[in-house]
Amino acid sequence: MFRLELPKLVGCLARMVRDVGLAEELAQDAFVAALETWPAQGIPDNPGAWLVTTAKRRAINLLEHHRMRERKHDEITRQLADPPDDGNDVLTLMFVACHPILSPEARVALTLRLLGGLTTDEIARAFLTTEPTIAQRIVRAKRALAEAGVGFEIPAPGERVARLASVMEVIYLVFNAGYAANAGDDAMRPELVDDALRLAHMLASLVPDEPEVHGLCALVDLHASRMATRLGPDGAPVLLLDQPRHRWDRPLIRRGLASLARAEQLGGAGLYVLQAKISACHARAMRPEDTDWAQIARLYGALATLRPSPVVEINRAMAVAMSDGPQAGLAIVDAVAVDPALARYHWLPSVRGELLARLGRLDEARAELLRAAELAGNARDREQLRARAAAL
C-alpha cells in the first residue's frame, strides 16, 4: 500500500503546500495514522482516499499551528472536499524529482524515495553506498528545489520536452543500475529493474502521446525479458548468444513489442525508440542464427548519427562483426580506441579481445581480456573475463 499510494499522496500534498519535503512528511504521518487505526477498525473500502483525507487534515492542522495566512488555510480547506487529480499530481511529482538543477545522483535518489517508495537504506544498498550518503542527497535535493523556488506544476510546453528527457534518463539509470550492476559482487539487482519497469509504465500512462516514453517502456521490457537467462547456475553472466531463448519472458516481450508499435505509430525515431528496435531484433529471433545483424548494425548507425558516442560505436562494431566478419568490426573498434573517454571502460578491451580471438590472434586477445578484467568494477565480470582469457 505504501509503494502504491505514496507517489499519489506526496503529489497531492505537494500541490497544496508547495514543498516536497513537507509533503513527504505529511504523507508519512498519514501512513503512521493508518498503522495505528486500521488494525482496530479494519482497512477502509478506499484506503487511498482515507490516506489523502487524513494527510490533508494534518496539513491544515500544521498550517494552523504555524499561523499561516488565512488565504492558504482557506485554499486547502476547499481542496479537502475536492477529489485529488492523481494523474497530474504524480506526473508533476516526477518532473519535480527529476528537475535538471539536481545532479543525476540526486534525481535518482529522490525519484526512488518519492515515486518508488524505497527507504534510504534500500536505495543505499542498491547503489552500494551508505545510508547517510543517500539521506544527505535527498535532503540536499529537497533544499535545492526549495531554494530555487521550483514550482509544483507541470512545465510549460517549451520546457516540458527537456524536463521529460530528464525523467526518462532517471528511469533508465535506475533500470541499468539493476540490469547490469557495474560494481559490487552481484551481476544484477532485480528490485531496481522492477522499480524502473513500474516507473516507465506509470509515465506512459500519464503522457500517452509521447513516442519516446513508449520507446523507453519497450526498451526496458525487452531487456528485462532476458533477466532469467543472464546468469548461469554458478551466478556467472551468460552472453546474449549463449542464453536459452525458450526461457525468455514471452509476455514481457509481447508487452515490449506492443509499446514499440505504439511508439512507431506516434512517429517515434529517437534514442529510446532506436534502442528498443535493436532489442526487438534479438527478441524476435527464436535462435541466435536468426538474428538480423545487418539491421542491428544499421540501427546502431542511426543511433550514432542521432547521438555520436564511442560506446555506440563499440556496439555497432559487434553487430558489424556478426554481419560482415570480425576484421570489419575490429576496424571500427580500433578507430574509437584512442578516445580518452574509454580509458577506463572495460568493455573496450573486452570486445577487442573477443574480435582478436575470432581472428586467431590469441596472444593479443588474451592480453586484452586480462586488461578488461583489471578495469571491470563488477566481481562477476572480472571472473568471466579471466576465465575467457584462461580458455584461450
C-alpha positions in Angstrom: 0.0 0.0 0.0 2.9 2.4 0.8 4.6 1.9 -2.5 1.3 2.1 -4.4 -0.1 5.2 -2.7 3.0 7.2 -1.8 3.5 8.9 -5.2 -0.1 10.0 -5.4 -0.2 11.1 -1.8 3.0 13.1 -2.0 2.0 14.6 -5.3 -1.4 15.7 -4.0 0.1 17.3 -0.9 3.0 19.0 -2.7 0.4 20.6 -4.9 -1.2 22.1 -1.8 1.8 23.0 0.4 4.3 23.7 -2.4 7.1 21.9 -0.5 8.1 18.4 -1.5 9.9 17.7 1.8 6.9 18.8 3.9 4.6 16.8 1.6 6.6 13.7 2.2 6.5 14.2 6.0 2.7 14.7 5.9 2.3 11.5 3.8 4.4 9.5 6.2 2.2 10.9 9.1 -0.8 9.6 7.3 0.7 6.1 7.0 1.6 6.1 10.7 -2.1 7.0 11.4 -3.2 4.1 9.2 -0.9 1.7 11.1 -2.4 3.0 14.4 -6.1 2.9 13.2 -6.6 0.1 10.7 -5.7 -2.9 12.9 -8.6 -1.9 15.2 -11.1 -0.5 12.8 -10.3 -2.5 9.7 -8.9 -1.4 6.3 -11.3 1.2 4.7 -13.0 0.4 1.4 -11.0 3.1 -0.3 -7.6 3.2 1.5 -6.1 5.8 -0.8 -9.0 8.2 -0.2 -8.6 7.7 3.6 -4.9 8.4 3.4 -5.5 11.6 1.3 -8.2 12.9 3.7 -6.0 12.2 6.8 -3.0 13.8 5.2 -4.9 16.9 4.2 -6.4 17.3 7.6 -2.9 17.1 9.1 -1.7 19.7 6.6 -4.5 22.1 7.7 -3.6 21.5 11.4 0.0 22.2 10.7 -0.8 25.4 8.9 -3.0 26.5 11.8 -0.2 25.6 14.2 2.2 27.9 12.4 -0.5 30.6 12.0 0.0 30.7 8.2 -2.1 33.1 6.2 -5.8 32.6 6.1 -5.8 32.5 2.3 -3.7 29.4 2.2 -5.8 27.8 5.0 -9.0 28.5 3.1 -7.5 27.2 -0.1 -6.5 23.9 1.4 -9.8 23.6 3.3 -11.6 24.0 -0.1 -9.3 21.4 -1.6 -10.2 19.0 1.2 -13.6 18.4 -0.5 -12.1 18.1 -4.0 -11.1 14.7 -5.4 -7.3 14.5 -6.0 -6.1 14.6 -9.5 -3.8 11.6 -9.1 -2.6 11.6 -12.7 -1.4 15.2 -12.9 -0.1 15.1 -9.3 2.1 12.1 -9.9 3.3 13.4 -13.3 4.1 16.8 -11.7 6.0 15.0 -8.9 8.1 13.2 -11.5 9.0 16.5 -13.1 10.0 18.0 -9.8 12.0 15.0 -8.5 13.9 14.9 -11.9 14.5 18.6 -12.2 17.6 19.5 -14.2 19.0 21.7 -11.3 19.7 18.4 -9.4 22.6 16.1 -10.1 21.8 12.8 -11.7 22.6 11.0 -8.4 20.2 13.3 -6.5 17.4 12.8 -9.1 17.7 9.0 -8.9 17.7 9.1 -5.1 14.7 11.5 -4.8 12.7 9.6 -7.5 13.2 6.2 -5.8 12.3 7.8 -2.5 9.1 9.7 -3.6 7.9 7.6 -6.5 9.4 4.2 -5.8 8.6 4.2 -2.1 12.1 2.9 -1.2 13.7 3.6 2.1 17.0 5.4 2.2 18.5 2.1 3.4 17.1 0.2 0.4 18.4 2.9 -2.0 21.9 2.8 -0.4 22.1 -1.0 -0.6 21.0 -0.9 -4.3 23.7 1.6 -5.2 26.4 0.2 -2.9 26.7 3.3 -0.8 25.9 4.3 2.8 22.5 5.3 4.2 23.8 8.7 5.4 25.1 9.4 1.9 21.7 8.8 0.4 19.9 10.6 3.1 22.2 13.6 2.6 21.5 13.6 -1.2 17.7 13.6 -0.6 17.9 16.4 1.9 20.1 18.5 -0.3 17.8 17.8 -3.3 14.8 19.0 -1.4 16.6 22.0 -0.1 17.9 22.9 -3.7 14.3 22.7 -5.0 13.0 24.9 -2.3 15.8 27.5 -2.6 15.4 27.6 -6.4 11.7 28.2 -5.9 10.8 25.3 -8.2 7.0 25.4 -8.5 4.9 22.3 -8.1 3.5 22.4 -11.6 3.8 20.6 -15.0 6.3 22.6 -17.0 5.2 24.9 -19.9 5.2 23.2 -23.3 8.5 24.8 -24.3 10.3 23.4 -21.2 8.4 20.1 -21.0 10.4 18.2 -23.6 13.7 18.9 -21.8 12.2 18.0 -18.4 10.6 14.9 -19.8 14.0 13.8 -21.1 15.4 14.2 -17.6 12.6 12.0 -16.2 13.3 9.3 -18.8 17.0 9.5 -18.1 16.5 8.8 -14.4 14.2 5.9 -15.0 16.8 4.4 -17.5 19.6 5.0 -15.0 17.6 3.1 -12.3 17.0 0.2 -14.8 20.6 -0.1 -15.8 21.8 0.0 -12.2 19.7 -3.1 -11.6 20.1 -4.8 -15.0 23.9 -4.5 -15.4 25.4 -3.7 -12.0 28.8 -2.0 -12.7 30.1 -2.5 -9.2 30.0 -5.0 -6.3 29.5 -8.7 -6.3 26.1 -9.1 -7.9 25.6 -9.1 -11.6 22.0 -7.8 -11.3 19.7 -6.2 -8.8 16.2 -7.3 -9.8 14.4 -5.0 -7.3 15.7 -1.9 -9.2 14.7 -3.4 -12.5 11.1 -3.9 -11.1 11.0 -0.3 -9.9 12.2 1.1 -13.3 9.6 -1.0 -15.2 6.8 0.3 -12.9 8.0 3.9 -13.2 8.3 3.7 -17.0 4.8 2.4 -17.5 3.4 4.8 -14.9 5.0 7.6 -17.0 3.5 6.2 -20.2 0.0 6.2 -18.7 0.5 9.8 -17.7 1.8 11.0 -21.1 0.3 8.5 -23.6 1.1 10.6 -26.7 4.9 10.8 -26.2 6.6 8.3 -28.5 9.9 8.3 -26.7 8.2 7.3 -23.4 6.7 4.3 -25.2 10.1 3.6 -26.6 11.6 3.6 -23.1 8.9 1.1 -22.0 9.7 -1.2 -24.9 13.4 -1.0 -24.2 13.2 -1.9 -20.6 10.6 -4.6 -21.1 12.6 -6.3 -23.9 15.8 -6.2 -21.9 14.1 -7.3 -18.7 12.6 -10.3 -20.6 16.1 -11.8 -20.6 16.7 -11.5 -16.9 16.2 -15.2 -16.0 18.8 -16.3 -18.5 21.5 -13.7 -17.9 23.2 -15.7 -15.2 24.3 -19.3 -15.2 23.8 -21.8 -12.3 27.1 -20.6 -10.8 26.0 -16.9 -10.9 28.3 -16.0 -13.8 27.0 -13.8 -16.6 25.8 -15.6 -19.7 26.4 -13.8 -23.0 23.4 -13.0 -25.2 24.2 -15.5 -27.9 24.5 -18.3 -25.3 21.3 -17.7 -23.5 18.5 -20.3 -23.7 15.9 -18.3 -25.6 13.0 -20.6 -24.7 13.3 -19.2 -21.2 12.9 -15.6 -22.2 9.8 -14.0 -20.7 7.4 -14.1 -23.7 4.6 -12.0 -22.0 7.1 -9.3 -21.3 8.4 -9.5 -24.9 4.8 -9.1 -26.2 4.3 -6.1 -23.9 7.6 -4.5 -25.1 6.8 -5.1 -28.8 3.3 -3.5 -28.2 4.9 -0.5 -26.7 7.4 -0.3 -29.6 4.5 -0.5 -32.1 2.7 2.4 -30.2 5.9 4.4 -30.3 6.3 3.9 -34.1 2.6 4.7 -34.6 3.3 8.0 -33.0 6.2 8.6 -35.3 9.0 7.9 -32.7 12.5 7.7 -34.0 14.5 9.0 -31.0 17.2 7.4 -28.8 14.9 5.1 -26.8 12.9 4.0 -29.8 16.0 3.1 -31.8 17.5 1.2 -28.9 14.2 -0.6 -28.5 14.2 -1.6 -32.2 17.7 -3.1 -31.6 16.4 -5.1 -28.7 13.4 -6.2 -30.6 15.6 -7.7 -33.3 17.0 -10.0 -30.6 13.6 -10.7 -29.1 12.1 -11.7 -32.5 14.9 -14.2 -33.3 14.0 -17.6 -31.8 17.6 -18.8 -32.5 20.8 -16.8 -32.4 21.5 -17.5 -36.0 18.1 -16.0 -37.0 19.3 -12.5 -35.7 19.2 -9.8 -38.3 22.7 -8.4 -37.6 22.7 -6.2 -40.7 19.6 -4.5 -39.5 21.1 -4.1 -36.0 24.2 -2.5 -37.5 22.1 -0.1 -39.4 20.1 0.9 -36.3 23.3 1.5 -34.4 24.5 3.6 -37.3 21.3 5.7 -37.0 21.8 5.9 -33.2 25.4 7.1 -33.7 24.1 9.8 -36.1 21.5 10.9 -33.6 23.9 11.0 -30.6 27.5 10.3 -31.5 29.2 8.2 -28.8 32.2 5.9 -28.7 30.1 3.4 -26.7 27.5 3.2 -29.5 30.4 2.7 -32.0 31.6 -0.3 -29.9 28.2 -1.8 -30.0 27.9 -1.2 -33.8 31.3 -2.8 -34.2 30.0 -6.1 -32.7 27.0 -6.0 -35.0 29.2 -5.4 -38.0 31.5 -8.2 -36.9 28.5 -10.6 -36.8 27.2 -9.5 -40.3 30.5 -8.7 -42.1 33.2 -10.5 -40.2 35.5 -9.8 -37.2 38.0 -7.8 -39.2 35.4 -5.2 -40.2 34.2 -5.0 -36.6 37.8 -4.6 -35.3 38.4 -1.7 -37.6 35.6 0.2 -36.0 36.8 -0.6 -32.5 40.3 0.5 -33.3 39.0 3.8 -34.7 37.4 4.7 -31.4 40.0 3.1 -29.1 42.0 6.4 -28.9 39.0 8.2 -27.3 40.1 9.3 -23.8 36.6 8.7 -22.5 37.1 5.0 -23.0 40.3 4.8 -21.0 38.6 3.1 -18.0 35.8 1.5 -20.0 36.3 -2.3 -19.6 34.1 -3.3 -22.5 36.5 -1.8 -25.0 39.3 -4.3 -24.3 36.7 -7.0 -23.8 35.2 -6.5 -27.2 38.6 -6.1 -28.8 39.8 -9.3 -27.2 36.8 -11.2 -28.4 37.3 -10.0 -32.0 41.0 -10.7 -31.9 40.2 -14.3 -30.7 37.9 -14.8 -33.7 40.7 -13.7 -35.9 43.1 -16.3 -34.3 45.3 -13.7 -32.7 45.2 -15.4 -29.4 48.1 -13.8 -27.5 46.8 -10.3 -28.2 43.2 -11.5 -27.4 44.4 -12.9 -24.0 46.2 -9.7 -23.1 43.1 -7.6 -23.9 40.8 -9.8 -21.9 43.1 -9.6 -18.9 43.2 -5.8 -19.2 39.4 -5.8 -19.3 39.3 -7.9 -16.1 41.5 -5.3 -14.3 39.2 -2.5 -15.3 35.9 -4.2 -14.5 34.2 -3.0 -11.4 31.9 -5.9 -11.0 33.3 -9.1 -9.5 31.2 -11.4 -11.8 32.5 -9.7 -14.9 36.1 -10.0 -13.7 35.7 -13.7 -13.1 34.2 -14.3 -16.5 36.9 -12.3 -18.4 39.7 -14.1 -16.6 38.1 -17.4 -17.4 37.8 -16.5 -21.1 41.4 -15.4 -21.1 42.4 -18.7 -19.5 40.4 -20.7 -22.1 42.4 -19.0 -24.8 
